[in-house]
Each structure stands twice: as C-alpha cells, then as structure tokens.
Amino acid sequence: MANNPLSVSQREPYEHGLFTHFLWWLSTAEKEIITDCVIDRNRYSIIGYIVLTTWLFATGAWTYFFSTAIENPWIYIPLGIFMGFIVLCIDRALIKGINRKNRNRFTPFLFRGLLALTIGLFMAQPAILFLFEKEIKVQISLDNETRKAQKRKELDSLYGQRKIELVRAKQEIERTQAIQQSTVNEALNNYLKEADGTGGSGKVGLEKIALAKKIAYEQLNAEKNNSMMQLKPRLDSIERALGNVESIIQMEEAAFAKLLNTGFLTRMQGLNNLLNANNALRFRYYLIVAILMLIELMPVIVKSLLPSGAYEEKVALREEMEKELAYENINHEKELKKLYNSLAVENDSQAIRDFFILSKEHRQDKIKDLSEKFKDDQRETFDSTWEKIKRGILSKQEN
C-alpha cells in the first residue's frame, strides 16, 4: 500500500516532554524556536544535561562546604541549594553569551573561561576534602597537637620570667633552710659524739664540753625553728603564686583547645600539610582538581565547541526582525502622536474661535448692563465699573 504523506501545511508540530523542555531551559534555548530545529534539539539537550550535572555538583560541593562550619542541616542544606542556584545562573549567563557572532572571539571566551575556572577551582576544594576526609582528620589531629605545643611554648615564654623569679625566691629560702638544718645536724652530731666518747675530748658522759655542745645544739635548733616559722608564710605565698601561674596557663590551654576545630580552613591547612608530606597524594590531588574544574568548565567548553546550527541562525534572524519591528513600531507610534497633536491643535483652535464668536454678544450685553448701572447709580465710579468689566468680561492671558 502506498504511503500518503501529509502536505506541509498539515504536518503536526513536534511534541516534547517536560524534562526535554527543562533541558532546553538549562541550555538557554528558546522553546518556540528550537522546536522546529531537528538537529539542534538533541544538541541543546546535551548542553542541558551538562549544565544539570554542573548544577548538582555545585549544590553538593557548596552544601558540604557549609556543613564544615554549620552543624544544623536546616541551615547548611538551604544555603548549599541557594549557592548551587547562583552557579546555575552564572553558567546559563555564560553559555547564553556564546553565539555565532562571538564564538571565535578570544576576549569573550577568555573572560568566560577565567570566570568558570575561578568557580571550578573553589568548588573543587570541598570535593577534595570529602574524598580525603579520613586522611585529613588524621593530619588535623597531628596539626592540633602541634598547635597545642606551640601554644604551651608561647605561654611558657609569656609567664616564664615570673615563674623563674618565684622559683629562685623559693630555692633561696630552701637553700637557707638547708644550711640551717645542716648546721643543726652538725651541732647535734658533735654533741652525740662528745657524749658517747667517740669524738671530741673522748670522755664518756655529760662533761662540761658535752654540756656546752648540747647547749650550742639546742640554741642552733631553736634558731632554726624560729627561722623556719618566719620563712614559712613567705614560702607558702611563693607556692600559691606558682600554683596561680600554672592555673592560668592551664586555663588558657583549655580555652585554646576549645577553639581548635575541623572547619573548612583547618581542613584546608591539614590538606596542604598532608600534600607537602606525600608526593603520591600530591599528584592525585592535582589530577582530581583538574577533573573537578573541568566539570564546571564543561558547559562553556561544549557550547563553544559545538557548531552553530539552524537554531542560532533563526535566533539571529528573529532578533534582527524584532529590532526592525521595534524601530517600525516606535516610528509608527511617533507619527501617530504627531498626527494627534496636529489635529488637536487644529480642533482646539477652532473651538476657541467658536467660543469667542458665540460669547461675543453675551459679553456686549454684560458691558451694557454695567454701563447702565454706572449711569443710574451715583455710588458707582468709572474705575469701579472698569474693575468689574476686567474681572467678569475680559479674558486672562494663558501662561
């Protein structure tokens, strides 16, 4: 059976789904024009898929970025979606600016490339942090211990002079007490040796020499006890001062430890330290950064590489047509307004003439009435009558 093709005027329009329409919107294609461009339908759908992928990647990257600083998901998820939408708007603006007129121009492409490169480079950082999360956590732990040690060193440097002064004062007191105790022990030893005959005069018993040494020992011991009682308040004060200094250092260390976190900048610092210590990881890091940056650059690259088809030709012709129609509509509107103003002047002039002609007899009647009143009423003067004529009959000049 032979086919019976429809005539050109009877062909049905192309039917597309909502998702295809959404892809065209992502690729900034005009639905009314792209529908009739068979080849460009698929071309702009591909661009739409790439923009959609970039949009989802940007949303995920920004959401993870905000999650490193904000714990509440009801806050960082909307923020990530909002920033992803901003990236989407920028991508659509970039690819919308690429057309058949400036596709091969270096300056516009360079500007769009630098903008996309900047956005891609920043979005690659959260993705890298997510991929190397375990390794970075280990490095952050090591970095935090290094920061604690550095903080302890700074605190020791800050309070070190005070501690040295207190320790020296304490050591001086302890040295004095040690000398006194040594003197007392020596006196006691001399007395005991004198008493048992093992030293001194060699006589056993409490002879005069032994009694003298006992008295000397007891006197030195009393002086030592008295000195210790006098030095004890000062020694206790030094001990308390040393304890206070150590307490302050510990409090500042605890406060500093609370400030240590695993935020975005801390993770980036840990990543840098990790890369500096691992050459193999450094190579893979730069490789992943390049891949992730290409994800952001792909909409611009694809739109620039794809050839211009019938859609862009129709867009250019449609734009020229709309410009011509806009000029013609403005000129038409201007001519109509000029005609309206001209006819308005003509008709208003005739209306004014008619008004003056029709009111001429009435004005004459009023002048006669005022003149008769001036003639009959002795109180009326010529000047007052003239003022009434000016106010009630004569016309006022237009400003």
C-alpha positions in Angstrom: 0.0 0.0 0.0 1.4 3.3 -1.0 2.2 5.9 1.7 0.1 9.1 1.7 2.4 11.8 3.2 0.8 14.9 4.7 1.2 18.2 3.0 3.5 20.8 4.5 0.6 22.8 6.0 -0.9 19.6 7.6 2.2 18.3 9.4 1.8 18.0 13.2 4.2 20.0 15.4 6.9 18.3 17.4 5.8 17.1 20.8 8.3 17.2 23.6 8.1 16.3 27.3 8.5 18.5 30.3 12.0 17.1 31.0 13.1 18.0 27.5 11.7 21.4 28.0 13.6 21.7 31.2 16.9 20.7 29.5 16.3 23.4 26.8 15.7 25.9 29.6 19.0 24.9 31.2 20.8 25.3 27.9 19.1 28.8 27.4 17.3 27.6 24.2 14.0 29.3 23.2 11.3 26.7 23.1 9.4 28.4 20.3 12.4 28.4 18.0 14.2 25.2 19.0 11.0 23.1 18.4 11.4 23.5 14.6 15.2 22.8 14.6 15.5 19.0 14.3 19.3 18.7 14.7 19.6 21.3 17.4 17.0 19.7 19.6 19.4 17.0 20.6 22.4 19.4 20.6 20.8 21.7 23.2 19.5 18.7 25.2 23.1 17.6 25.6 24.1 21.1 26.8 21.2 20.9 29.2 22.4 17.6 30.6 25.9 19.1 31.2 24.5 22.2 32.9 22.3 20.0 35.1 25.3 17.9 36.1 27.3 21.0 36.9 24.4 22.4 38.9 24.1 19.2 41.0 27.8 19.1 41.6 27.9 22.8 42.7 25.0 22.2 45.0 26.6 19.2 46.6 30.0 20.9 46.9 28.6 24.1 48.5 26.4 22.0 50.9 29.4 20.1 52.1 31.3 23.4 52.4 28.7 24.9 54.6 28.4 21.7 56.6 32.1 22.1 57.7 31.2 25.3 59.5 27.5 24.8 60.4 26.1 21.8 62.3 22.4 22.4 61.7 21.3 20.7 58.4 18.2 23.0 58.2 20.7 25.9 57.7 23.5 24.5 55.6 21.3 22.5 53.1 19.3 25.6 52.0 22.5 27.6 51.8 24.0 24.9 49.6 21.0 24.8 47.4 21.0 28.6 47.1 24.7 28.8 46.2 24.2 26.0 43.7 21.4 28.0 42.1 23.7 31.0 41.8 26.3 28.9 40.0 23.5 27.7 37.7 22.5 31.3 36.9 26.2 32.1 36.1 26.5 29.1 33.9 23.4 29.9 32.0 24.6 33.5 31.6 27.9 32.3 30.3 26.6 29.9 27.7 23.8 32.4 26.7 26.6 34.9 25.8 28.2 32.4 23.4 26.6 32.7 19.9 27.7 32.6 16.3 28.9 36.2 16.4 31.4 35.9 19.3 32.0 32.1 19.3 35.5 32.5 17.8 36.4 35.7 19.6 39.3 35.3 22.1 38.4 38.1 24.6 34.8 37.0 25.5 35.9 33.3 25.7 38.9 34.3 27.9 36.7 36.2 30.3 34.1 33.4 30.5 36.9 30.8 30.9 38.5 32.7 33.7 35.2 33.1 35.5 34.3 29.4 35.1 37.9 28.5 36.1 37.6 30.5 39.3 34.3 29.0 40.3 35.5 25.5 39.4 38.7 25.9 41.4 36.8 26.9 44.5 34.2 24.2 44.1 36.9 21.6 43.8 38.2 22.2 47.3 35.1 20.9 49.2 35.0 17.8 46.9 38.7 17.1 47.6 38.1 17.5 51.3 35.3 15.0 51.1 37.4 12.5 49.1 40.3 12.6 51.5 38.3 13.1 54.7 39.8 10.2 56.7 43.4 11.2 55.9 42.7 14.8 56.6 41.2 14.0 60.0 44.4 12.2 61.0 46.5 15.1 59.8 44.3 17.6 61.6 44.8 15.7 64.8 48.6 15.9 64.4 48.3 19.6 63.5 46.2 20.3 66.6 48.8 18.7 68.8 51.5 20.8 67.2 49.4 23.9 67.8 48.9 22.9 71.4 52.7 22.5 71.8 53.3 25.9 70.2 50.7 27.5 72.4 52.3 25.9 75.5 55.7 27.3 74.3 54.2 30.8 73.9 52.6 30.6 77.4 55.8 29.5 78.9 57.6 32.4 77.2 54.9 34.8 78.4 54.9 33.6 82.1 58.4 32.2 82.2 60.1 35.2 83.7 57.6 35.3 86.6 58.0 31.6 87.2 61.8 32.0 87.2 61.6 34.8 89.8 59.3 32.8 92.0 61.4 29.6 91.7 64.6 31.5 92.5 63.0 33.0 95.6 61.8 29.6 96.7 65.2 28.0 96.1 66.8 30.8 98.1 64.6 30.1 101.0 65.1 26.3 100.7 68.8 26.9 100.5 68.8 29.0 103.7 66.7 26.3 105.4 69.1 23.6 104.2 72.1 25.4 105.5 70.5 25.9 108.9 69.4 22.3 109.1 72.9 21.2 108.1 74.4 23.4 110.9 71.9 22.0 113.4 72.7 18.4 112.3 76.4 19.1 112.6 76.0 20.5 116.2 73.8 17.5 117.1 76.4 15.1 115.8 79.2 16.9 117.7 77.2 16.7 120.9 76.4 13.0 120.5 80.0 12.1 119.7 81.1 14.1 122.7 78.6 12.3 124.9 79.4 8.7 123.9 83.2 9.4 123.8 83.6 8.7 120.1 84.7 12.2 119.3 85.8 15.5 120.8 87.6 15.0 124.1 86.9 11.2 124.1 85.4 11.2 127.6 82.1 9.4 128.2 79.3 11.2 129.9 77.9 14.7 130.2 81.1 16.6 131.0 81.4 20.3 130.6 82.4 20.1 127.0 79.4 17.8 126.2 77.1 20.1 128.0 78.4 23.1 126.1 77.9 21.3 122.8 74.4 20.4 123.9 73.6 24.0 124.7 75.0 25.1 121.3 72.9 22.5 119.5 69.7 23.4 121.3 70.4 27.1 120.6 71.0 26.4 116.9 67.9 24.2 116.7 65.8 26.9 118.3 67.1 29.5 115.9 66.4 27.1 113.0 62.8 26.5 114.1 62.3 30.2 114.6 63.7 31.0 111.2 61.5 28.3 109.6 58.4 29.8 111.2 59.3 33.2 109.9 60.0 31.9 106.4 57.0 29.6 106.2 54.4 32.4 105.3 56.7 33.7 102.5 57.3 30.1 101.2 53.6 29.5 101.2 53.0 32.7 99.3 55.5 31.7 96.7 53.9 28.3 96.4 50.5 29.9 95.9 51.9 32.3 93.3 53.4 29.4 91.4 50.1 27.5 91.5 48.2 30.5 90.3 50.6 30.9 87.3 50.3 27.3 86.5 46.5 27.5 86.8 46.4 30.5 84.4 48.5 28.6 81.9 46.2 25.5 82.1 43.1 27.7 81.7 44.5 29.4 78.6 45.5 26.0 77.2 41.9 24.7 77.8 40.4 27.8 76.2 42.8 27.4 73.2 41.9 23.7 72.9 38.2 24.6 72.7 39.0 26.9 69.7 40.6 24.0 67.8 38.1 22.8 65.2 37.7 20.9 62.0 36.3 23.7 59.9 37.0 24.4 56.3 40.2 26.4 56.7 41.5 24.0 59.2 40.8 21.1 56.8 42.5 23.0 54.0 45.5 23.6 56.2 45.6 19.9 57.1 45.3 19.0 53.4 48.2 21.3 52.5 50.4 19.7 55.2 49.3 16.3 54.0 50.2 17.1 50.4 53.6 18.5 51.4 54.4 15.3 53.2 53.1 12.9 50.5 54.3 13.2 46.8 52.0 10.4 45.6 49.0 12.1 47.1 50.0 15.5 45.7 49.9 14.1 42.1 46.5 12.6 42.5 45.3 15.8 44.2 46.1 17.9 41.2 44.6 15.4 38.9 41.3 15.4 40.8 41.3 19.2 41.0 41.8 19.3 37.2 38.9 16.9 36.7 36.6 18.7 39.0 37.4 22.0 37.4 36.6 20.6 34.0 33.1 19.7 35.4 32.5 23.4 35.9 34.1 24.4 32.6 32.2 21.8 30.5 29.1 24.0 29.8 31.3 26.7 28.4 33.6 24.3 26.5 30.8 22.3 25.0 28.8 25.4 23.9 32.0 26.8 22.3 32.9 23.5 20.6 29.5 22.6 19.2 28.9 24.0 15.7 26.2 26.6 15.2 23.2 25.2 13.6 19.8 26.3 12.3 18.7 27.4 15.8 21.3 30.1 16.1 20.6 31.3 12.6 16.9 31.5 13.4 17.7 33.3 16.6 19.9 35.8 14.8 17.2 36.4 12.1 14.5 36.6 14.7 16.5 39.2 16.7 17.0 41.2 13.6 13.3 41.0 12.8 12.4 42.1 16.3 14.8 45.0 16.1 13.3 46.1 12.8 9.7 45.7 14.1 10.7 47.7 17.2 12.0 50.5 15.1 8.9 50.5 12.9 6.6 50.4 15.9 8.4 53.3 17.5 8.3 55.3 14.3 4.6 54.4 13.8 3.8 55.5 17.4 5.7 58.7 16.9 3.8 59.5 13.6 0.5 58.8 15.4 1.4 61.1 18.2 2.5 63.8 15.8 -0.8 63.4 13.9 -2.8 63.5 17.2 -1.0 66.7 18.3 -1.5 68.3 15.0 -5.2 67.5 14.8 -5.6 68.5 18.5 -4.1 72.0 17.8 -6.4 72.4 14.8 -9.6 71.4 16.5 -8.7 73.2 19.7 -8.1 76.4 17.8 -11.4 76.1 16.0 -13.1 75.5 19.4 -11.6 78.6 20.8 -12.7 80.7 17.8 -16.2 79.4 18.1 -16.2 80.1 21.8 -15.2 83.7 21.3 -17.7 84.2 18.5 -20.6 82.7 20.5 -19.7 84.6 23.6 -19.3 88.0 21.9 -23.0 89.0 22.1 -23.2 87.9 25.8 -20.1 90.0 26.6 -21.6 93.0 24.9 -24.8 92.6 26.9 -22.9 92.4 30.2 -21.0 95.6 29.3 -24.3 97.4 28.6 -25.7 96.3 31.9 -22.6 97.5 33.8 -22.7 100.8 31.9 -26.4 101.4 32.7 -25.7 100.7 36.3 -22.8 103.2 36.2 -25.2 105.7 34.7 -28.0 105.2 37.1 -26.2 104.6 40.4 -24.4 107.6 41.8 -22.3 105.5 44.0 -20.7 103.7 41.1 -17.5 105.2 39.7 -15.8 104.7 36.4 -12.9 103.0 38.0 -15.0 100.5 39.9 -17.0 99.8 36.8 -13.9 99.1 34.9 -12.6 96.7 37.5 -15.8 94.7 37.2 -15.5 94.6 33.5 -11.9 93.3 33.8 -12.9 90.7 36.3 -16.1 89.5 34.7 -15.7 90.0 31.0 -12.2 90.4 29.8 -10.2 87.1 29.3 -6.9 86.2 31.1 -3.8 85.5 29.1 -2.5 81.9 29.2 0.9 81.4 30.8 
